[in-house]
Amino acid sequence: MSQPKEIKKIPIEEVMEYFRSEGMEVTQEEAELIMEFLYNLTWMVIKKNFTPNQD
């Protein structure tokens, strides 16, 4: 039986530093919203493409 998988969370400070290095300033709240969106998108892709069909 497979165990539930978990996506490793990236620290918000690291996200903010990445955007800063690309020339964009984001607030902590903006970085949190961006990462929430990306985590949700990642889960949708994983579920759609890697979950066996229950037909």
C-alpha positions as CSV (number, residue, x, y, z in Angstrom):
1,M,0.0,0.0,0.0
2,S,1.4,3.4,-0.9
3,Q,1.9,6.1,1.7
4,P,0.6,9.6,1.1
5,K,3.2,11.8,-0.5
6,E,4.1,15.3,0.7
7,I,5.5,18.2,-1.2
8,K,8.5,19.8,0.5
9,K,7.6,23.3,1.5
10,I,10.1,26.0,0.5
11,P,10.8,28.6,3.2
12,I,9.1,31.9,2.4
13,E,12.3,33.8,2.9
14,E,13.9,31.7,0.2
15,V,11.0,32.5,-2.1
16,M,11.4,36.2,-1.5
17,E,15.1,36.0,-2.0
18,Y,14.6,34.2,-5.4
19,F,12.2,36.9,-6.6
20,R,14.6,39.6,-5.3
21,S,17.5,38.0,-7.3
22,E,15.3,38.2,-10.4
23,G,14.6,41.9,-9.9
24,M,11.2,41.7,-8.3
25,E,10.3,42.7,-4.8
26,V,7.5,40.8,-3.2
27,T,6.1,41.0,0.3
28,Q,5.8,38.0,2.6
29,E,2.1,37.9,2.0
30,E,2.6,37.9,-1.8
31,A,5.2,35.2,-1.6
32,E,2.9,33.1,0.5
33,L,0.0,33.5,-2.0
34,I,2.4,32.7,-4.9
35,M,3.5,29.5,-3.2
36,E,0.0,28.5,-2.2
37,F,-1.0,28.7,-5.8
38,L,2.0,26.7,-7.0
39,Y,1.5,24.0,-4.4
40,N,-2.2,23.7,-5.4
41,L,-1.2,23.6,-9.1
42,T,1.4,20.9,-8.4
43,W,-1.1,18.7,-6.6
44,M,-3.7,19.1,-9.4
45,V,-1.1,18.0,-12.0
46,I,0.1,15.1,-9.8
47,K,-3.5,13.9,-9.2
48,K,-4.5,14.2,-12.9
49,N,-1.4,12.5,-14.3
50,F,-0.2,10.1,-11.6
51,T,-3.4,8.8,-9.9
52,P,-4.7,5.5,-11.3
53,N,-8.1,5.8,-12.9
54,Q,-11.0,4.4,-10.9
55,D,-13.0,3.3,-14.0
